[in-house]
Amino acid sequence: MSNEFDLDVELRTDLGKGASRRLRRNANLVPAILYGADKDPVSLSIASNVLSKACENEAFFAHIIKLKVAGKAENAIVKALQRHPANNRIMHADFQRVQMDREINVDLPLHFLNEDLCVGVKQDGGMVSHTMTSIQITCLPGDLPEYIEVNVENMLLGDSLHMSDLILPEGVTIPELAHGEDHDQVVVSVTASRAAIEEEDAETDEETLESDDSAESEED
């Protein structure tokens, strides 16, 4: 797949918590690190507004990013972002180098399709319940998709889709499934809506009352 994200970054030699605070406060830069591919880690800084803008696009987290540093370009993926707990500002970024001939592990978003057409919702008044919103996959960098689609149109009330039911692009696998059936987690299910549950409970209570009344009448 082609690169859609190019980031200009700077090498960072002033290290430590104090230096990171000064970067964020005085220069509006985000401290970062680039590691992996059997090379030494490199400390970097990125313009805060540039990184924040890139993060607005979901695809940024599932693409090969070209980091331009010291006249060279490094292919990488986002591995972690640390955010301020109060204002959600990005405080630190971790990037992992990628080599096109080596598989990578990436968390991809799940895109749920046709929820409004779901049989269990339209016919039986159920609701679609997402157990997972992302999934970790393994693939070569060139096979990396932006997301995994989950079509729920034909799901009936009470149905569930597991990780093993997902239709994956060629070259993409789910490493969790290699650990056995016990790791085949539910991704999405169609469950009874709250209104339906309350109605069923009310009917059960009514039947119980009628049964009690009938028993009392027989005793009389």
Secondary structure, 3 states (H helix, E strand, C coil): CCCCEEEECEECCCCCHHHHHHHHHHCCEEEEEEEECCEEEEEEEEEHHHHHHHHCCHHHHHCCEEEEECCEEEEEEEEEEEECCCCCCEEEEEEEECCCCCCEEEEEEEEEECHHHCHHHHCCCEEEEECCCEEEEEECHHHCCCCEEEECCCCCCCCEEEHHHCCCCCCCECHHHHHCHHHCCEEEEEEECHHHHHHHHHHHHHHHHHHHHHHHHHHC
